[in-house]
């Protein structure tokens, strides 16, 4: 069913909502969660969209004055945490009053588990690269198919919800040969270890990120260690590990080169409009100079036509018109404000004065990612509440 | 840490229920109470903590007296809300 057709129904999937948002359809997003949850984690779109927050308990208490605030000139999509309250608002309040209204099935939980794969056209025909966008959280994950018929594949920064990867693997009959995390993530739970157990492919991490920076405790997960300069031969292509400490001590970027095509999976280093913050390990001042050297003396010296595929976006508007979050190094040197020329001391001062809030669950997520903690599914959802804040503060200002 | 005991008139068990059920049922129970009496709601949805806070601010005749978090014998997290009818 198309997303437009779906608006005639009273239930909308996360995929259908994403399609409506990407097309810039005129809808009203009615978020019925409490103000705190709405403020911390609203749905975002790269097109202007009308957003309204009226908590569902206002519809319980004073339905008439609550509903009077909801516009009638466009279809309403109601959203809540898990889809129950918004379904109630649609069915008991809006539809009986003649509104065109649909409920986001599964609410923010379903939105948070939705991934959209897009092929990177520049990679063809040498590789097939899928960028998996997790719109709710601003996370980007990658599947790179290589070899004669593109039947073998590596996974970079695998997401917690493996189905997103496994669906592509099944549809394209791929065999996963390597799984790599660019670093131990603080903002989301990695699917790396679970995917390795499922597929038998080795899981790689830089050993400096195998120690929790706050707890100073070693990882209990099984992993193979990456090191600077290590090269994986992928058919005709080479994938090189670049150790770029700064965001974390074991931070890496992955440089893919083959038949004249160059891609940098930059993980949490260079983003489209920003760069990764240096303070999530609790050592912002000590790590900022490392970050400077990794960015300016290492990554920016790669060939200008290298296409950067980052680990995050901060705003949906960073996407190209085809929806991909990608740009050449030359473009980013021009338009990324954080990559403008600065001395090391200017850069350090600039970064340390540009730090967004430090979400306290990020310490816990790192514990999960190196095996110090096994969360329940509910607790994992709670830890992954909200959009990532891995970039510098300006990236999140509208 | 010990908290002041609260004189509870009515209990509402909404364990396992997702929103909006806890608040819809709590509203029905509150309506049956006399002014000044307290309803104790036992929920398992972590989202109920902020929802009961917001609801009590919105609703004219409800005071949120206290919220507690505990775990039952099976390790299930419980969120307990005490609500007083004000008018």
Interface residues (C-beta under 8 A of the other chain):
Chain A: X33 X34 X35 X36 X37 X55 X56 X57 X58 X60 X61 X62 X80 X81 X82 X84 X85 X88 X378 X382
Chain B: X18 X19 X20 X21 X23 X24 X27 X46 X47 X50 X51 X53 X54 X55 X58 X59 X60
